[in-house]
Amino acid sequence: MDTADILLPGEAEAYIEHLEFFDLKEIGSQRWSYQHERIEKLNMQAVVSATTQRDEFIKEFFINHDKIKFLIQDLLCTEVWKDKIFSFIMESDFSPKTTFPLYMALYHEAIVANLLETIMYHRDSCESAEDAINDLVDYCYRKLCYLISRDPEEDEIEEAIKGQDPAEASQITSMEELEKQKKKLHFDICIKAISLLRYVSDHLQGLPLSVMSRVLNTHDLPNLMVQLLESPPWSWRLDGKLYKYVDSKWREISVDDQFTLTKTEGQVWITLFHLLMDPSCQEKYDLNSYRKNTILKVRSYLSPVVLDQLPVLGDLQRYLEHLSMMEPPPARKDLVLEQVPEIRDNLLRKYEGKWKKIAKQQMKSVFNPSDTQIREQAKLWANTYNFDVLETLISDPPKCAVCGQEATKRCSRCQNEWYCRRECQVEHWPKHKKACDLLKEASDKLQEQQQQAPIVEAKS
C-alpha cells in the first residue's frame, strides 16, 4: 500500500457498506463517534485518490452501495443539529471538561461536505443521489445566502489572517473558542457549497427535471452567482494588502497575482456559464426584466484577464451583448411536477418543540464525558488522525499554535501542536497539557496493541 493511503479498497468498501443513519438525538454518542471516525478516513482517502489521480474507489463504492443519499441525509441532520441543538447549548451555562466532542459534532458537517465535494465531481455520483439532489441544492442555496448576507467583523478576518493575539487567547474561555471555530468551519462549508452547485450545474441533463426548475426559478442561482461576483466574500483587504480564501486558508495575494482567478472564483464563473448558456436552461429560465438587468452586470467583470484564464467565457460575453439589445425571451411554461425536498423538513417536523429537551440530555451525557470516556475517545482520535499520513496531505508549512507564525518545532509528546519558538510552547503548555496527556496515552496504547497483534495471530 502506498504510504499516502489511509484505507485499502476492501476495508473502505466494508466501511461504506455498513454506514447507517444516526438520528439527531444520537449525534455525539459512542456509536456515532465510531462512524464519524470511519467517514473521516473515507474522506481522507477520497482526497488522496483524487489529488494523486489514482483509482477513485471510494466514489465507486458509494455509488455501488447506494450511499450517496445517506451522505446528503447525514449532512442535513448535522446542519439541523447545529442550528437547533448547538445554538441552545451555547446559550446555556454549559461548561464541560473538554469541548472536543462538541467540536467533532460541528466538524462532522465539514467532513461530509468535503467528501461530497470530492465525489460529486463525477456525473454518476450526481445521478446516484436521485431525488436527494433537491435537498442538496436547497442546502447549498442556504449556504450561498449566508455568504451574500454575512457582515464579517474586521477583527474576525484579521484574526483569521494574522492569528490570534496571545494575550486575548489566554483570556478566552473554551466555549468562546468553540464558537469561533464554528464560524470558521461554517464559512469553509459555504465555500464548498459553491463547488457542489457547480457540479450540479455540470450534470443537470442527467438529473430529475425538477432540479433544473429549482436551480433556475425557485432559487434563481444565476442571480446569486452575480451577487457573489459583485461582493466576493472570499476576498478581503487588510492594511493595504489583498487576501483571498484559498484551500481553506486566507492567503496574501501578491500584486502580480491579484487578477489570477482562484478555484472558488473559477467555480462561480463556470456555474454561471452553464446556467446561462445551456440551451435547456435558456428555455426553462424565466428571464424577466429584473433578472436580465442583474445578469447584464456581469459584463463589467468579463475583463480580458478573466477571458484569458477562462476562454470559454467568450461565448458568455457574446450572449450578454446580444441579450442587452433584445427583450427577455419568455420562458417555456411546461408542466413540471416538482419534487419537494423532504429530508430537512421531516427532521424539523419530527422534533419541533423538542430542541431544548434534546440539548439538555446531550449536555448531561455525550457532551459531558467522564475521564474514562475521554481517554477512550482520545484513543479513537489518535487512531483516526495519523499525523504522519496527514502531513502528506498538507502542502503549507505548519503554523504556531500561539502566534500563527510559521512553525518549525512540534510537541515531542503528542506530535500534534506546532510552535515557532520555545517561548510560545511554554506559554501554551498550561492550555495544551491535558489534551497532550490524553493523546500521548492513547497513542502509546495504540502502538502497544499494534505490536501485540502479530503475536495473537500466531497463537491462533
Disulfide bonds with the S-S distance in Angstrom:
none
